[in-house]
Amino acid sequence: MCGFASCAETPIANSPVDSNTDSVSKILDGLQKAAAGLKSYQCKIDYLFSQPVLESKTLRTGELQYARLGTGSKLRINFNTLSQDDGPNQNYKECYIFDGLWLTHIDYQIKQVQKRQLAEANEPLDAFELAKRNFPIIGFGKSEDLSKQFDVNLVNLVGEPNQFIHLHLSVKPDSQYADQYKSVDIWIEKTSMLPAKIEAVSTEGDIYEIKFIDPKVNQTVDESVFEFTIPADFGKPEIIPLKK
């Protein structure tokens, strides 16, 4: 996925576009309907973490898989490579699995597994809802009302490809994201009305950028992709129950 401009580095021209409330609300409504209609979602991902103050960048690449299964849902993110600054790609295996109640983090570098409960046992959440607590995967939640959490503007960046709708979200003071982010930018692919790229600026000024590459929407996903086996040479899993 190329042709994207970065809000953190590129001056905005004519921004925000004459973004009347009606046009923004229609876009948000389309985004929410597309998310609500997701039965499955698969793609490659590039996940770039930048610290401008330290002039440091770390890029992870991998795959994301999501499916609604019965009354619940599961999401898995596998990272396979890592590169730092201008260095070469290295093999880097790490896995995150969200099942509506638990986050399972498998770190193959230090041979450790952590299971953290994120929701009440009788109140499971959609896996995308859980995932956005660890990653800025905003806009995939089927019940997510972004206008309650953000001031939303339609943006026009010079040179951006016209197959995307670009929204700039400024975090409201009382938002659930107020302790995490200053702002979030979402590039929505016009055909699917789902995010193609998300860029979030943290309260510390760090930048998180996720690109969703070659997405497959509502195609068959084998439930076995969400299964995992802990290698014999790993330590005992760390179990962290939900705080009361």
SERO-4910 file (N, C-alpha, C, O; in steps of 0.05 Angstrom, whole numbers):
BEGIN
 pado doro    nc1    nc2    nc3   cac1   cac2   cac3    cc1    cc2    cc3    oc1    oc2    oc3
  Met    A     17    -23      0      0      0      0     18     24      0     31     30     20
  Cys    A     18     39    -22     36     62    -24     20     87    -29     -5     86    -32
  Gly    A     34    110    -29     21    135    -36     10    149    -12     -1    171    -15
  Phe    A     11    138     12      2    151     36     20    173     44     45    171     41
  Ala    A      9    195     53     25    216     65     22    214     95      2    205    106
  Ser    A     43    223    109     43    221    139     36    248    150     49    268    144
  Cys    A     15    249    168      8    274    180     29    284    198     31    308    203
  Ala    A     46    266    209     67    275    228     89    290    213    104    305    225
  Glu    A     91    285    187    114    296    173    106    315    149    123    330    140
  Thr    A     81    313    140     74    328    116     55    351    122     35    346    136
  Pro    A     61    375    113     43    398    119     16    393    106     14    382     84
  Ile    A     -5    400    120    -32    397    110    -40    422     94    -36    445    103
  Ala    A    -50    418     70    -60    440     54    -90    439     52   -102    417     50
  Asn    A   -103    462     54   -132    464     53   -145    445     73   -163    430     66
  Ser    A   -135    445     97   -145    426    117   -154    440    142   -140    458    152
  Pro    A   -178    433    154   -195    413    144   -211    422    119   -216    446    116
  Val    A   -218    404    101   -235    410     79   -261    420     90   -269    412    112
  Asp    A   -275    436     76   -301    446     84   -318    424     94   -337    415     81
  Ser    A   -312    414    118   -323    389    128   -348    394    144   -348    396    168
  Asn    A   -371    397    129   -396    402    143   -403    377    159   -395    354    152
  Thr    A   -419    381    180   -425    359    198   -438    335    184   -433    312    190
  Asp    A   -454    342    163   -469    320    149   -449    302    135   -453    277    137
  Ser    A   -429    312    121   -411    295    106   -394    278    125   -390    254    119
  Val    A   -385    289    147   -369    274    166   -387    252    179   -378    229    183
  Ser    A   -411    259    186   -429    239    199   -435    217    180   -438    194    189
  Lys    A   -438    223    154   -443    201    135   -419    183    132   -423    158    130
  Ile    A   -395    194    133   -371    177    131   -369    159    156   -364    135    154
  Leu    A   -374    171    180   -373    155    204   -395    134    205   -390    112    214
  Asp    A   -418    140    194   -439    121    193   -431     98    174   -437     74    180
  Gly    A   -419    104    151   -410     84    133   -388     66    145   -388     42    141
  Leu    A   -370     79    160   -349     64    173   -360     45    194   -352     22    196
  Gln    A   -380     54    209   -392     37    230   -408     14    218   -407     -8    228
  Lys    A   -422     20    196   -437     -2    183   -418    -23    171   -424    -47    172
  Ala    A   -396    -14    159   -377    -33    148   -365    -51    170   -362    -75    167
  Ala    A   -358    -38    193   -348    -54    216   -368    -73    227   -362    -96    234
  Ala    A   -393    -64    228   -415    -82    238   -419   -105    220   -428   -126    229
  Gly    A   -414   -102    194   -418   -124    175   -395   -143    172   -396   -162    157
  Leu    A   -373   -138    188   -350   -156    186   -356   -183    199   -363   -185    222
  Lys    A   -353   -204    183   -354   -231    193   -325   -242    196   -319   -258    214
  Ser    A   -308   -233    178   -280   -240    180   -263   -219    166   -273   -204    150
  Tyr    A   -237   -217    174   -219   -198    162   -191   -209    164   -182   -217    185
  Gln    A   -177   -209    141   -149   -219    140   -133   -199    124   -142   -189    104
  Cys    A   -108   -194    133    -91   -176    118    -62   -179    128    -57   -191    148
  Lys    A    -44   -168    112    -16   -164    121    -16   -137    135    -32   -119    129
  Ile    A      3   -134    154      5   -108    168     34    -99    170     52   -115    173
  Asp    A     38    -73    168     63    -59    175     57    -42    199     38    -26    199
  Tyr    A     72    -46    220     68    -31    245     93    -16    252    113    -27    260
  Leu    A     92     11    248    115     28    252    112     44    278     92     58    281
  Phe    A    132     42    295    132     58    320    155     77    318    178     70    315
  Ser    A    149    103    320    169    124    318    170    141    343    150    148    355
  Gln    A    195    148    351    200    166    373    216    190    362    240    189    362
  Pro    A    202    211    353    216    234    341    238    246    359    259    254    349
  Val    A    233    247    385    253    260    403    279    244    402    300    256    403
  Leu    A    277    218    401    301    201    400    310    195    372    330    181    368
  Glu    A    295    205    352    301    199    324    303    169    319    322    159    307
  Ser    A    284    154    330    284    125    329    258    115    316    237    125    321
  Lys    A    261     93    300    239     81    288    242     50    289    264     40    285
  Thr    A    220     37    294    220      7    294    196     -2    277    173      5    282
  Leu    A    202    -19    257    181    -29    239    178    -59    243    197    -74    241
  Arg    A    154    -68    249    147    -96    251    128   -102    228    110    -86    221
  Thr    A    131   -126    216    113   -134    195    101   -161    202    113   -177    217
  Gly    A     77   -166    193     64   -191    199     36   -194    186     31   -183    165
  Glu    A     18   -208    200     -8   -213    190    -29   -210    212    -23   -214    236
  Leu    A    -53   -201    204    -75   -199    223    -98   -217    213   -103   -217    189
  Gln    A   -111   -231    231   -133   -248    224   -155   -244    245   -150   -245    269
  Tyr    A   -180   -241    236   -203   -236    253   -226   -252    243   -230   -255    219
  Ala    A   -242   -263    262   -266   -277    254   -287   -277    276   -279   -278    300
  Arg    A   -312   -275    269   -333   -279    288   -341   -308    287   -346   -319    266
  Leu    A   -341   -320    311   -345   -349    313   -367   -354    333   -363   -350    357
  Gly    A   -390   -363    323   -412   -368    341   -422   -341    353   -429   -323    338
  Thr    A   -422   -339    379   -431   -315    392   -407   -296    399   -411   -275    410
  Gly    A   -383   -305    393   -359   -290    400   -342   -283    376   -351   -286    353
  Ser    A   -318   -274    381   -299   -267    360   -271   -270    370   -265   -271    394
  Lys    A   -252   -273    351   -224   -276    357   -207   -260    337   -215   -256    314
  Leu    A   -185   -250    347   -166   -235    330   -138   -244    337   -131   -247    361
  Arg    A   -122   -248    316    -94   -256    320    -76   -238    304    -81   -233    280
  Ile    A    -55   -228    316    -34   -213    302     -8   -228    305      1   -233    328
  Asn    A      4   -236    283     30   -248    283     50   -229    271     47   -218    249
  Phe    A     72   -224    286     94   -208    275    116   -228    268    122   -247    282
  Asn    A    128   -223    244    149   -241    234    176   -229    230    196   -242    232
  Thr    A    177   -202    225    202   -189    221    203   -162    236    182   -151    243
  Leu    A    227   -153    241    231   -128    255    256   -114    242    276   -127    236
  Ser    A    254    -88    239    277    -72    231    277    -46    247    256    -35    253
  Gln    A    301    -37    254    304    -13    270    319      8    254    340      3    242
  Asp    A    307     33    255    319     55    240    323     47    210    304     39    197
  Asp    A    347     48    201    353     41    173    365     13    170    376      6    149
  Gly    A    363     -3    192    375    -29    191    359    -49    175    336    -43    168
  Pro    A    370    -72    170    357    -93    154    335   -107    170    334   -106    194
  Asn    A    317   -120    155    297   -137    169    310   -160    183    328   -173    172
  Gln    A    300   -166    206    309   -189    221    285   -207    227    262   -198    228
  Asn    A    290   -233    229    269   -251    238    260   -244    266    277   -241    284
  Tyr    A    235   -240    270    224   -232    296    196   -243    299    178   -235    286
  Lys    A    193   -262    317    168   -277    320    154   -269    346    165   -273    367
  Glu    A    130   -258    343    115   -250    366     85   -252    359     78   -247    336
  Cys    A     68   -259    378     40   -265    372     22   -253    393     28   -255    417
  Tyr    A      0   -241    385    -21   -231    403    -47   -243    394    -55   -242    371
  Ile    A    -61   -255    413    -87   -267    408   -108   -256    427   -104   -257    452
  Phe    A   -129   -245    416   -151   -234    432   -176   -251    427   -183   -256    404
  Asp    A   -189   -260    449   -212   -278    445   -237   -268    458   -256   -283    462
  Gly    A   -239   -242    463   -263   -231    475   -261   -228    505   -274   -211    517
  Leu    A   -243   -244    518   -239   -243    547   -209   -239    553   -202   -223    571
  Trp    A   -192   -253    539   -164   -254    545   -146   -244    522   -153   -247    499
  Leu    A   -124   -232    530   -102   -227    511    -80   -247    518    -70   -248    540
  Thr    A    -73   -262    498    -50   -281    501    -27   -269    484    -29   -266    460
  His    A     -4   -264    498     19   -253    485     41   -274    485     50   -283    507
  Ile    A     50   -283    461     71   -303    459     96   -290    448     96   -281    425
  Asp    A    117   -288    464    142   -276    456    163   -298    452    173   -310    471
  Tyr    A    170   -302    427    188   -324    420    217   -316    424    235   -334    424
  Gln    A    223   -290    428    250   -282    434    259   -289    462    281   -300    466
  Ile    A    241   -284    481    248   -290    509    234   -316    519    236   -323    542
  Lys    A    220   -329    500    207   -355    506    188   -352    530    190   -367    550
  Gln    A    169   -334    527    150   -328    549    122   -324    538    118   -313    517
  Val    A    103   -333    554     74   -330    547     61   -315    571     64   -322    594
  Gln    A     45   -295    564     30   -281    584      1   -281    575     -6   -274    553
  Lys    A    -17   -288    594    -46   -287    589    -58   -267    608    -56   -269    633
  Arg    A    -70   -246    597    -81   -224    613   -111   -222    608   -120   -219    585
  Gln    A   -127   -224    629   -156   -221    626   -163   -192    623   -155   -175    639
  Leu    A   -179   -186    602   -186   -158    596   -216   -152    599   -224   -129    598
  Ala    A   -232   -173    604   -261   -169    606   -273   -189    626   -261   -210    631
  Glu    A   -296   -182    636   -310   -200    655   -318   -225    640   -325   -225    616
  Ala    A   -317   -248    654   -323   -274    642   -351   -275    630   -355   -288    610
  Asn    A   -370   -261    642   -398   -261    632   -403   -237    614   -426   -233    606
  Glu    A   -383   -221    608   -387   -198    591   -364   -196    570   -349   -176    570
  Pro    A   -362   -216    553   -341   -215    532   -345   -192    513   -368   -184    508
  Leu    A   -323   -182    502   -324   -160    482   -315   -170    455   -303   -191    453
  Asp    A   -322   -155    435   -311   -161    408   -281   -159    409   -270   -142    423
  Ala    A   -268   -177    395   -239   -179    395   -226   -153    386   -205   -146    397
  Phe    A   -237   -139    367   -226   -113    359   -228    -93    382   -210    -76    385
  Glu    A   -249    -94    398   -251    -76    421   -229    -81    441   -218    -62    452
  Leu    A   -222   -106    445   -199   -112    463   -173   -104    451   -156    -93    465
  Ala    A   -169   -109    425   -144   -104    412   -136    -74    413   -112    -68    415
  Lys    A   -156    -56    412   -149    -28    411   -138    -18    438   -129      5    439
  Arg    A   -138    -34    458   -126    -27    484    -96    -30    482    -81    -18    498
  Asn    A    -86    -46    463    -57    -50    460    -47    -39    434    -23    -33    432
  Phe    A    -64    -35    414    -56    -24    388    -76     -3    380   -100     -5    387
  Pro    A    -68     17    365    -87     38    356   -104     28    333   -105     41    312
  Ile    A   -118      6    336   -135     -5    315   -163      6    320   -180     -7    331
  Ile    A   -167     31    311   -191     46    317   -207     48    291   -196     54    269
  Gly    A   -233     43    293   -250     44    269   -261     18    260   -277     17    241
  Phe    A   -252     -4    273   -262    -31    266   -284    -40    285   -296    -61    280
  Gly    A   -288    -26    306   -308    -34    326   -336    -30    315   -343     -8    306
  Lys    A   -353    -51    316   -379    -50    304   -398    -31    319   -417    -22    307
  Ser    A   -393    -25    344   -410     -7    359   -395     19    367   -405     34    384
  Glu    A   -373     24    354   -356     47    362   -368     73    351   -372     76    327
  Asp    A   -372     92    369   -382    118    361   -359    138    364   -355    149    386
  Leu    A   -344    142    342   -320    159    344   -327    188    350   -310    202    362
  Ser    A   -350    197    343   -357    225    347   -360    232    377   -359    255    385
  Lys    A   -364    211    394   -366    215    423   -338    218    435   -335    231    455
  Gln    A   -318    206    422   -291    205    433   -273    226    421   -253    234    433
  Phe    A   -280    235    397   -262    253    382   -277    276    368   -301    274    363
  Asp    A   -263    298    364   -273    318    345   -262    310    318   -238    307    314
  Val    A   -280    305    298   -272    293    273   -273    313    250   -293    327    247
  Asn    A   -252    314    235   -250    332    211   -242    316    187   -226    297    188
  Leu    A   -254    323    164   -246    312    138   -222    327    128   -222    352    129
  Val    A   -201    313    119   -176    325    113   -168    321     84   -175    301     72
  Asn    A   -154    341     72   -144    338     45   -114    343     46   -105    366     51
  Leu    A    -98    322     41    -69    325     40    -60    326     11    -69    311     -5
  Val    A    -41    344      5    -31    346    -22    -19    319    -30     -2    308    -16
  Gly    A    -27    309    -54    -15    285    -65    -26    259    -55    -17    238    -63
  Glu    A    -46    260    -38    -58    235    -28    -74    221    -50    -88    235    -66
  Pro    A    -73    195    -52    -90    181    -71   -119    184    -65   -127    184    -42
  Asn    A   -135    186    -86   -164    193    -82   -181    169    -75   -205    172    -72
  Gln    A   -169    145    -73   -185    122    -65   -189    120    -35   -202    102    -25
  Phe    A   -178    140    -21   -181    140      9   -195    165     18   -192    187      7
  Ile    A   -210    162     40   -221    184     55   -203    188     80   -199    169     95
  His    A   -194    212     85   -176    217    107   -190    233    128   -200    255    123
  Leu    A   -192    222    152   -204    235    175   -183    241    196   -165    224    202
  His    A   -184    265    207   -166    272    230   -183    274    255   -203    288    256
  Leu    A   -176    258    275   -191    257    300   -175    269    323   -154    259    330
  Ser    A   -186    290    334   -173    303    357   -187    292    382   -212    292    384
  Val    A   -171    282    401   -182    269    425   -196    290    443   -184    310    449
  Lys    A   -221    284    450   -235    301    469   -224    298    497   -215    276    504
  Pro    A   -226    319    514   -215    317    541   -227    294    558   -213    283    575
  Asp    A   -252    288    553   -265    267    569   -266    240    554   -281    222    562
  Ser    A   -251    237    533   -250    213    517   -237    190    532   -220    194    549
  Gln    A   -245    165    526   -232    142    537   -203    139    527   -187    124    539
  Tyr    A   -196    154    506   -169    154    495   -152    177    505   -129    179    497
  Ala    A   -163    194    523   -149    218    531   -122    213    544   -104    229    542
  Asp    A   -119    190    557    -93    184    570    -74    170    552    -50    167    559
  Gln    A    -83    163    527    -66    149    508    -56    167    485    -32    167    479
  Tyr    A    -75    181    473    -68    195    448    -76    224    448    -94    232    462
  Lys    A    -61    240    432    -69    267    426    -87    268    402   -107    283    402
  Ser    A    -81    252    382    -96    252    358    -93    226    344    -75    211    348
  Val    A   -112    220    326   -112    196    309   -120    204    281   -140    219    277
  Asp    A   -105    194    261   -113    198    233   -121    171    222   -106    151    226
  Ile    A   -143    170    207   -152    145    195   -156    150    165   -170    169    156
  Trp    A   -144    133    149   -148    133    120   -167    110    114   -161     87    119
  Ile    A   -191    116    104   -212     96     99   -213     90     69   -214    108     52
  Glu    A   -212     65     62   -214     56     34   -243     59     25   -261     48     38
  Lys    A   -247     74      3   -275     82     -4   -292     58    -12   -316     59     -7
  Thr    A   -281     37    -23   -298     15    -32   -307     -2     -8   -331     -8     -6
  Ser    A   -289     -9     10   -297    -26     33   -307     -9     56   -321    -19     74
  Met    A   -300     17     57   -306     35     79   -294     25    105   -306     28    127
  Leu    A   -271     12    103   -256      3    127   -228     17    127   -219     25    106
  Pro    A   -216     19    151   -190     32    152   -169     18    136   -167     -7    136
  Ala    A   -153     33    121   -130     23    106   -104     30    120    -84     17    117
  Lys    A   -105     52    135    -82     61    151    -91     77    174   -110     92    173
  Ile    A    -78     73    197    -84     88    221    -57     99    232    -37     85    234
  Glu    A    -57    125    239    -33    137    251    -42    152    276    -58    170    275
  Ala    A    -31    144    299    -38    156    324    -14    169    337      8    158    337
  Val    A    -18    193    348      3    207    363     -3    205    393    -25    214    401
  Ser    A     15    194    408     10    189    436     13    215    452     22    236    441
  Thr    A      5    215    477      7    238    494     36    246    499     42    268    507
  Glu    A     55    227    495     83    233    498     96    242    471    120    248    471
  Gly    A     80    242    450     91    251    424    101    228    406    111    233    385
  Asp    A    100    203    416    107    180    399     86    176    378     63    183    381
  Ile    A     94    163    356     76    159    333     73    129    328     93    115    324
  Tyr    A     48    120    326     42     92    320     28     92    293      7    105    289
  Glu    A     38     77    274     27     76    247     22     47    239     41     30    240
  Ile    A     -3     40    232     -9     13    222    -21     15    194    -40     30    189
  Lys    A    -10     -1    176    -21     -3    149    -33    -31    146    -20    -51    154
  Phe    A    -57    -32    135    -71    -57    131    -69    -64    101    -82    -50     85
  Ile    A    -54    -84     94    -45    -88     67    -59   -113     55    -60   -134     68
  Asp    A    -69   -111     30    -82   -133     16   -104   -146     33   -103   -170     38
  Pro    A   -124   -131     42   -144   -142     60   -163   -161     45   -169   -158     22
  Lys    A   -172   -181     60   -192   -200     51   -216   -198     70   -213   -204     94
  Val    A   -238   -189     60   -261   -183     77   -283   -205     74   -291   -211     52
  Asn    A   -291   -216     97   -313   -235     98   -308   -260     80   -326   -271     68
  Gln    A   -282   -269     80   -275   -294     68   -271   -315     90   -267   -308    113
  Thr    A   -272   -340     82   -271   -362    102   -245   -361    117   -223   -359    105
  Val    A   -247   -363    144   -223   -365    161   -225   -391    177   -245   -396    190
  Asp    A   -204   -407    175   -203   -432    190   -199   -425    220   -180   -411    227
  Glu    A   -217   -435    237   -215   -429    266   -188   -438    278   -180   -428    299
  Ser    A   -175   -457    265   -150   -467    276   -128   -446    276   -108   -449    290
  Val    A   -131   -424    260   -110   -403    260   -108   -389    287    -88   -376    293
  Phe    A   -129   -392    304   -129   -379    330   -118   -398    352   -117   -390    375
  Glu    A   -112   -422    344   -101   -441    364    -71   -438    366    -58   -429    347
  Phe    A    -60   -446    388    -31   -444    391    -22   -466    411    -37   -475    428
  Thr    A      3   -473    408     16   -492    426     41   -479    438     58   -468    423
  Ile    A     44   -480    464     67   -468    477     91   -487    474     89   -510    483
  Pro    A    112   -479    462    136   -497    459    146   -507    486    143   -493    507
  Ala    A    157   -530    486    166   -544    510    188   -528    525    190   -531    550
  Asp    A    204   -513    510    226   -499    524    218   -471    534    235   -456    543
  Phe    A    192   -465    533    183   -439    544    179   -442    574    176   -464    585
  Gly    A    180   -419    588    175   -419    617    145   -422    622    129   -422    603
  Lys    A    138   -424    647    110   -427    655     95   -401    648    105   -379    653
  Pro    A     71   -404    636     56   -380    628     49   -362    652     43   -372    674
  Glu    A     50   -337    648     42   -317    669     13   -311    665      5   -303    643
  Ile    A     -4   -315    685    -32   -311    684    -39   -287    700    -34   -286    724
  Ile    A    -52   -267    687    -59   -242    701    -90   -238    700   -100   -231    679
  Pro    A   -104   -244    722   -133   -241    722   -142   -212    721   -126   -194    726
  Leu    A   -167   -207    715   -178   -180    713   -178   -168    741   -185   -181    761
  Lys    A   -169   -142    742   -169   -128    767   -198   -121    775   -213   -111    758
  Lys    A   -205   -125    799   -233   -119    809   -234    -90    817   -255    -80    826
***
